[in-house]
Amino acid sequence: MTEQWWFDLAQGRAVRDDERGPADHLLGPYPSQEAAERWREAHEGREAGWKQQDEAWEGDPAEGDA
């Protein structure tokens, strides 16, 4: 089984599967400790991409000419 890492918000650090706390305090799983520690960068990158998509969106095509 591949080792998984999580970011534990309550502890403020990356933890291995066997160290993780309650699920409502976790982000992940991540493939490595480094990836778990960089969760904020990944989140901000996704948010920026979604914002760009939202700004490019021209409306709901289902609304048509209503």
C-alpha positions in Angstrom: 0.0 0.0 0.0 1.3 3.5 -0.9 1.9 5.8 2.0 -0.5 8.7 2.2 0.0 12.0 3.9 -2.6 14.4 5.3 -2.5 18.0 6.5 -3.9 18.1 10.0 -5.4 21.5 10.6 -5.7 21.0 14.3 -2.0 20.1 14.6 -0.9 22.5 11.9 1.4 20.0 10.2 1.6 17.2 7.7 1.0 13.7 9.2 1.2 10.1 7.9 -1.9 7.9 7.8 -1.1 6.4 11.2 -0.8 9.8 12.9 -4.0 11.5 11.6 -6.6 12.8 13.8 -10.4 13.3 13.3 -11.4 13.5 9.6 -13.0 16.9 10.0 -9.5 18.3 10.8 -7.8 16.8 7.7 -7.0 17.8 4.2 -5.9 15.1 1.7 -4.8 12.5 1.1 -1.6 13.7 -0.6 1.1 11.5 -2.1 4.0 12.9 -0.1 4.8 15.0 3.0 5.9 17.9 0.8 2.6 17.9 -1.1 0.7 17.9 2.2 2.8 20.8 3.5 2.1 22.7 0.3 -1.7 22.3 0.4 -2.3 26.0 0.6 -0.4 26.7 -2.7 -2.4 23.9 -4.5 -5.7 25.4 -3.1 -4.8 28.9 -4.1 -3.8 27.7 -7.6 -7.2 26.0 -8.1 -9.0 29.0 -6.8 -7.2 31.3 -9.3 -8.1 28.9 -12.1 -11.7 28.8 -11.1 -11.9 32.6 -10.8 -10.4 32.9 -14.3 -13.0 30.5 -15.7 -15.8 32.4 -13.9 -14.6 35.7 -15.4 -14.5 34.1 -18.9 -17.9 32.6 -18.6 -20.5 34.5 -20.6 -23.7 33.1 -19.1 -25.9 30.0 -19.0 -26.5 28.7 -22.5 -29.7 27.1 -21.3 -31.2 30.6 -20.7 -30.9 31.3 -24.5 -32.7 34.4 -25.6 -35.3 34.3 -22.9 
